[in-house]
Amino acid sequence: MHNLFNTIGIIGKYSDPRITKTIASVHDFLCKKEYKVIVDSKSAAILSQPSIKSSDAESLGKSCDLIIAIGGDGTFLAATRAIVDFNIPLIGINLGRLGFLVDISPDQIQYKLDDILQGKYLEEKRYLLQATIIRDEQVIHQETAVNEVVVHRWITPSMIEIVTRINGVYLNSQRSDGLIISTPTGSTAYSLSAGGPILHPTLNALILVPLNPHTLSNRPIVIDDSSEIEISFCQTKQINALVTCDHLEIPKVSINDKILIRRLPTPIKILHPEDHDFFNILRKKLNWSSGYHN
């Protein structure tokens, strides 16, 4: 089963000093197994091992057939955006805290990673979103999101007035602090804190969650993920809004701009250990059923 993967890339949370030992451990483990290993340049810089092969994260997808993200969910999101166009799978190794996406702890590397490399894994497909900013009929910016696209009010104490259309059909107008458009992956992130529902990652759905709406009957809504969502503004005076894709900011969105949000056609593939259990992660991460046992 060794030929399942040949060249493996590592993307780490290079800003965290705890990461050095884990990256070095994973790198050495893979090299002993005779895989070709390439570490993203910023992570390689903290290892101080000149013999390590490195590349910028955006180029790893061209030369690797598997990526291992080491860090937290944020590192995993960054790795996903870096390789989204290359249709290669991802594995997540965490830094000791349970994550929704990174589910192998450092002390499990030897046996769980080895099992996955031998083909003993569960594969999940997750779809991403693409946000397109249109001004005067011209595309001025595009960005990809794994968790969510959010339209926020920006540098103003006033609410923004948002018009939402689904597949060209008018849904509603709202005065609020903004709107979250979340994937099932993002349903346990910002969307959850704003009162949105948790979706199982395999559902073909999107969630629209208003942020502090002026009308309390304006509630989250779940739609099919093949839908095209169009956001525009109905203010009578100029405003500035901020659009974020995960944690990446698209500032200075203006009153006449339109924001189109679509699902990317090709999903990313996440490889989990065979004992991966989404519901178990929910119970641990959200402290459900504390003190109870099945």
C-alpha positions as CSV (number, residue, x, y, z in Angstrom):
1,M,0.0,0.0,0.0
2,H,3.1,2.2,0.1
3,N,2.3,3.5,-3.4
4,L,-0.9,5.2,-2.3
5,F,1.2,8.4,-1.7
6,N,4.6,9.2,-2.9
7,T,5.4,12.9,-2.1
8,I,3.9,14.3,1.1
9,G,3.8,18.0,2.0
10,I,3.8,19.4,5.5
11,I,2.2,22.8,6.3
12,G,2.7,23.9,10.0
13,K,1.6,26.6,12.3
14,Y,5.1,28.2,12.2
15,S,4.1,31.0,14.6
16,D,3.7,28.5,17.5
17,P,6.9,27.5,19.2
18,R,5.3,24.2,20.2
19,I,5.1,23.2,16.5
20,T,8.9,22.6,16.0
21,K,9.1,19.2,17.7
22,T,5.9,17.9,16.1
23,I,6.9,19.0,12.5
24,A,10.4,17.4,13.0
25,S,8.8,14.2,14.4
26,V,6.4,13.9,11.4
27,H,9.1,14.7,8.9
28,D,11.5,12.1,10.4
29,F,8.8,9.5,10.6
30,L,7.9,10.0,6.9
31,C,11.5,10.0,5.8
32,K,12.1,6.7,7.6
33,K,9.2,5.3,5.7
34,E,11.0,6.4,2.5
35,Y,8.4,9.0,1.4
36,K,9.6,12.1,-0.3
37,V,8.8,15.0,2.1
38,I,8.5,18.7,1.3
39,V,7.9,21.2,4.2
40,D,6.4,24.6,3.6
41,S,9.1,27.3,3.6
42,K,8.0,29.1,6.8
43,S,7.8,25.9,8.8
44,A,11.1,24.7,7.4
45,A,12.8,27.9,8.5
46,I,12.1,27.2,12.2
47,L,13.6,23.7,12.0
48,S,17.2,24.7,11.3
49,Q,17.8,21.6,9.3
50,P,19.4,22.6,5.9
51,S,18.8,19.2,4.4
52,I,15.0,19.6,4.6
53,K,13.4,20.1,1.2
54,S,11.0,23.1,1.3
55,S,8.6,25.1,-0.9
56,D,6.1,27.8,-0.4
57,A,2.7,26.5,0.7
58,E,1.0,27.6,-2.5
59,S,3.4,25.4,-4.6
60,L,3.1,22.3,-2.5
61,G,-0.1,21.2,-4.4
62,K,1.8,21.0,-7.7
63,S,4.4,18.5,-6.4
64,C,2.7,16.6,-3.6
65,D,-0.1,14.0,-3.6
66,L,-0.9,14.4,0.1
67,I,-0.7,17.3,2.5
68,I,-0.4,17.1,6.3
69,A,-1.5,20.2,8.2
70,I,0.1,20.5,11.7
71,G,-1.5,23.0,14.1
72,G,-5.1,23.9,14.8
73,D,-8.2,24.3,12.6
74,G,-6.9,27.6,11.5
75,T,-3.7,26.0,10.0
76,F,-5.9,23.4,8.3
77,L,-8.1,26.1,6.7
78,A,-5.0,27.9,5.4
79,A,-3.6,24.6,4.0
80,T,-7.0,23.9,2.4
81,R,-7.0,27.2,0.6
82,A,-3.4,26.7,-0.6
83,I,-4.2,23.4,-2.3
84,V,-7.9,23.7,-3.3
85,D,-7.1,23.7,-7.0
86,F,-5.0,20.5,-6.9
87,N,-7.5,17.8,-5.8
88,I,-5.2,16.2,-3.2
89,P,-6.2,15.0,0.2
90,L,-5.4,16.5,3.6
91,I,-4.6,15.1,7.0
92,G,-4.8,17.2,10.2
93,I,-2.5,16.8,13.2
94,N,-3.3,19.0,16.2
95,L,-1.2,20.6,18.9
96,G,-2.8,18.8,21.8
97,R,-6.3,20.4,21.7
98,L,-9.2,18.6,20.0
99,G,-10.1,20.2,16.7
100,F,-13.1,19.7,14.4
101,L,-10.7,19.3,11.4
102,V,-7.4,18.2,12.9
103,D,-8.1,15.0,14.7
104,I,-4.7,13.2,15.2
105,S,-2.8,14.2,18.4
106,P,1.0,14.2,18.5
107,D,1.1,11.1,20.6
108,Q,-0.9,9.2,18.0
109,I,1.3,10.0,15.0
110,Q,3.2,6.7,14.9
111,Y,0.2,4.4,14.5
112,K,-2.7,6.6,13.2
113,L,-0.7,8.3,10.5
114,D,0.9,5.0,9.5
115,D,-2.6,3.4,9.2
116,I,-3.8,6.2,7.0
117,L,-0.7,5.9,4.7
118,Q,-1.5,2.2,4.3
119,G,-5.0,3.0,3.2
120,K,-6.8,2.5,6.5
121,Y,-8.8,5.7,6.7
122,L,-12.2,7.4,6.3
123,E,-12.5,9.9,3.5
124,E,-14.7,13.0,3.8
125,K,-15.4,15.5,1.1
126,R,-16.0,19.1,2.0
127,Y,-17.1,21.9,-0.4
128,L,-15.7,25.4,-0.2
129,L,-17.3,28.8,-1.1
130,Q,-16.1,31.4,-3.5
131,A,-17.0,35.1,-2.8
132,T,-16.9,37.4,-5.8
133,I,-17.1,41.2,-5.4
134,I,-18.7,42.9,-8.5
135,R,-18.5,46.7,-9.0
136,D,-19.8,48.4,-12.2
137,E,-20.3,44.9,-13.8
138,Q,-16.6,44.1,-13.2
139,V,-15.1,41.5,-10.9
140,I,-12.8,43.4,-8.5
141,H,-12.0,40.6,-6.1
142,Q,-12.4,36.9,-5.5
143,E,-11.6,34.9,-2.4
144,T,-12.2,31.3,-1.2
145,A,-13.6,30.2,2.2
146,V,-13.7,26.9,3.9
147,N,-15.9,27.9,6.9
148,E,-17.9,31.0,5.9
149,V,-18.2,34.2,4.0
150,V,-19.4,37.1,6.3
151,V,-20.6,40.6,5.3
152,H,-20.0,42.9,8.3
153,R,-20.7,46.6,9.0
154,W,-17.4,48.3,9.0
155,I,-16.2,51.5,10.7
156,T,-19.8,52.6,11.5
157,P,-22.0,52.4,14.5
158,S,-25.1,52.0,12.2
159,M,-26.6,48.8,11.0
160,I,-26.2,47.9,7.3
161,E,-29.2,47.2,5.1
162,I,-28.7,44.0,3.2
163,V,-30.8,42.5,0.3
164,T,-30.4,38.8,-0.2
165,R,-31.4,36.9,-3.4
166,I,-31.2,33.1,-3.9
167,N,-30.7,32.0,-7.5
168,G,-32.0,35.4,-8.5
169,V,-35.1,35.2,-6.4
170,Y,-35.7,37.8,-3.7
171,L,-35.4,36.3,-0.2
172,N,-35.5,39.3,2.2
173,S,-34.1,42.7,3.2
174,Q,-32.7,43.1,6.7
175,R,-31.1,45.7,8.9
176,S,-28.4,44.0,10.9
177,D,-24.7,44.0,11.8
178,G,-24.2,41.6,8.9
179,L,-24.8,38.2,7.5
180,I,-22.9,34.9,7.7
181,I,-23.0,32.4,4.8
182,S,-21.7,29.2,6.2
183,T,-20.7,25.7,4.9
184,P,-21.5,22.6,7.0
185,T,-17.8,22.7,8.0
186,G,-18.2,26.3,9.3
187,S,-21.4,25.4,11.1
188,T,-19.4,24.7,14.3
189,A,-17.5,28.0,14.0
190,Y,-18.7,31.6,13.7
191,S,-22.2,30.5,12.6
192,L,-22.7,28.5,15.8
193,S,-21.7,31.5,18.0
194,A,-24.3,33.6,16.1
195,G,-27.1,31.1,16.8
196,G,-26.9,29.0,13.6
197,P,-27.6,25.3,13.6
198,I,-24.9,22.6,13.5
199,L,-24.9,20.7,10.2
200,H,-23.3,17.3,9.7
201,P,-20.3,17.8,7.4
202,T,-21.6,15.6,4.7
203,L,-24.8,17.6,4.1
204,N,-25.2,19.5,0.8
205,A,-26.4,22.6,2.4
206,L,-25.5,26.2,3.4
207,I,-26.6,28.3,6.3
208,L,-27.5,32.0,6.2
209,V,-27.3,33.5,9.7
210,P,-28.1,37.2,10.4
211,L,-25.8,39.0,12.8
212,N,-27.9,40.9,15.4
213,P,-30.8,41.6,13.1
214,H,-33.1,44.6,13.9
215,T,-36.1,42.3,13.4
216,L,-36.1,39.4,15.8
217,S,-38.1,37.2,13.5
218,N,-35.2,37.2,11.0
219,R,-33.8,33.8,11.8
220,P,-31.2,31.5,10.3
221,I,-32.2,29.6,7.1
222,V,-30.7,26.5,5.5
223,I,-30.6,26.3,1.7
224,D,-29.2,23.9,-0.9
225,D,-25.5,24.3,-1.5
226,S,-25.9,24.5,-5.3
227,S,-27.6,27.9,-4.8
228,E,-26.1,31.1,-5.9
229,I,-26.4,33.8,-3.2
230,E,-26.4,37.5,-4.1
231,I,-25.9,40.1,-1.5
232,S,-26.5,43.8,-2.2
233,F,-27.2,46.9,-0.2
234,C,-30.2,49.2,0.0
235,Q,-28.8,52.1,1.9
236,T,-29.5,55.6,0.6
237,K,-26.1,56.9,1.7
238,Q,-22.7,55.6,1.1
239,I,-21.5,52.9,3.5
240,N,-18.4,50.7,3.8
241,A,-18.8,47.1,4.5
242,L,-16.2,44.4,5.2
243,V,-16.3,41.0,3.7
244,T,-14.3,38.2,5.3
245,C,-13.6,34.7,3.9
246,D,-12.7,32.7,7.0
247,H,-10.2,35.2,8.6
248,L,-9.2,36.9,5.3
249,E,-10.6,40.4,4.9
250,I,-11.9,42.1,1.8
251,P,-12.3,45.7,3.0
252,K,-14.0,48.8,1.4
253,V,-17.0,47.1,-0.1
254,S,-19.2,49.9,-1.3
255,I,-22.9,50.6,-1.5
256,N,-23.3,49.8,-5.2
257,D,-21.2,46.6,-5.0
258,K,-22.7,43.1,-5.3
259,I,-21.4,40.0,-3.6
260,L,-21.9,36.7,-5.3
261,I,-21.3,33.5,-3.3
262,R,-21.2,30.1,-4.9
263,R,-20.0,26.7,-4.0
264,L,-16.7,25.7,-5.6
265,P,-17.4,22.7,-7.9
266,T,-14.6,20.5,-6.6
267,P,-14.5,19.5,-3.0
268,I,-11.4,19.0,-0.8
269,K,-10.8,15.5,0.6
270,I,-10.0,15.0,4.3
271,L,-8.5,11.7,5.5
272,H,-9.5,10.7,9.0
273,P,-8.5,7.7,11.1
274,E,-10.9,4.8,10.9
275,D,-12.2,5.6,14.4
276,H,-13.2,9.2,13.5
277,D,-16.5,10.1,15.0
278,F,-18.0,13.5,14.3
279,F,-20.5,13.2,17.1
280,N,-17.9,12.2,19.6
281,I,-15.9,15.4,18.6
282,L,-19.0,17.5,19.2
283,R,-19.5,16.0,22.6
284,K,-15.9,16.7,23.7
285,K,-15.5,20.1,22.0
286,L,-18.8,21.5,23.2
287,N,-18.9,19.7,26.5
288,W,-22.1,17.9,25.8
289,S,-23.3,15.0,28.1
290,S,-20.8,15.9,30.8
291,G,-21.1,13.3,33.5
292,Y,-23.2,10.9,31.4
293,H,-22.1,7.7,29.7
294,N,-23.7,5.6,27.1
